[in-house]
Every structure is written in C-alpha cells, then in structure tokens.
Amino acid sequence: MKKSNKKKVYKAYDQIIEWFDANRSKELVMEKYYLDFIQEHIPIEGSILDVGCGTGEPMAKFFIKNGYKITGVDASTKMIDLCKQRFPMANWILADMRQLKLQEQFDLVIAWHSFFHLPLEDHESTLKLLASHVKQNGLLIFTSGPEHGETRGENGGYNLYHASLSSEEYEKILIKNNLKVIIHKVKDPNCGEATIWVAQKNIVRI
C-alpha cells in the first residue's frame, strides 16, 4: 500500500484517476438534500467555485446541467485535463487551493470531499482564502472530519491523508471571516457519514 504525501495528496489522485472515476458514484442520491438547499439559496445561473473538483462528475456536471456558471479548481493535472475534455465550455483551473487568489467572488464556494486532504496547519489559512471568494450573502460549503485529528484511508491502492480541526475551531475561523454557520451535520447518516458545513457570508436583510 502506497502512502500519499500529506502535503501533496493531489499527486496520488494523478495515479488513481481511473480507479477514482470508475468508483465515484455518479448518482448524487446522498447529496440531494444539500444540492436542493443550494438551488433554493443561490440565484438561477449563479456562479459556483468548485474547489477540488476532481473529474467533474458528478458534482460539477450537476451544476452545469442546471444552468450555473462553473469554475472548477483542482491541483491534479489529470483531473483537470479530464474536466476540460468532458465539459469544455466550463472554466477549469489547475491550482492548489492553498494558493487560490482569483479576482472574482462567487455565489457558492464548495469544497466537497477535498478540503480535508490538507495538512492541519493549512486549514485556517485556506478557509480564509475560500471565504474571500464568497459574495455577500453567498454560501461556503465544505466537508471535514468529525473531530480534531489526522488519519488515512485506502483509495485505489493508496493510503490517502485526511485531517480535520474540531468543530469549535472551524466555527471560530468561519466567524472571524464573516461567515455564519447555518448547517453543521456531524457524520450525517443520510450522506454517507460525511461531516458537512454550510455557512453564509455577511447575512444582510433589508
């Protein structure tokens, strides 16, 4: 079993892309609650930044089919190349989310099953970067671990690194960056035991 480099997990995804693409469910049954929530809370034809977009399926594909303007970011060269082949009209960027500095803000920034591959020491600064790309009243959605710690999980013959801060630490970081937590589900049984955060930026009501 090969171990991924904890600072460059995306390099392992270059090696397991065929396995990942074949084994990633394309159905989006478990994610339906959150996708419905997104559609209710961001404008039709709104802009979405998909951070750690992977192969573009199924998440980015869902947003594209529903009329949203997608910008996908991934540090895996092979993942981005596949996205460009599948959805050439969307905007795909090869970049490490830890250095993401786009001159644009989005109605939704989503890091689904990607953010938790970062080393612990990068979580606060990266969340700050992601928050800076969210429009006023826009949403930030990401998945984390259920508690503070580091672990590894087997995927396609690689032991992939995962890390998470505690719920209290994440909430403090989000508040510091003008984001209010509106959904936080730890090990959601209806979403494959994923721990999910949905936060809204600078909520203003007139």
PyMOL commands that set and color helices and strands:
alter all, ss='L'
color gray80, all
select helices_A, chain A and resi 9-23+32-41+59-65+77-86+97-99+115-117+120-132+167-176+189-191
alter helices_A, ss='H'
color red, helices_A
select strands_A, chain A and resi 2-3+47-51+69-74+91-94+106-111+134-144+149-155+158-164+179-188+194-201
alter strands_A, ss='S'
color yellow, strands_A
deselect
rebuild
show_as cartoon
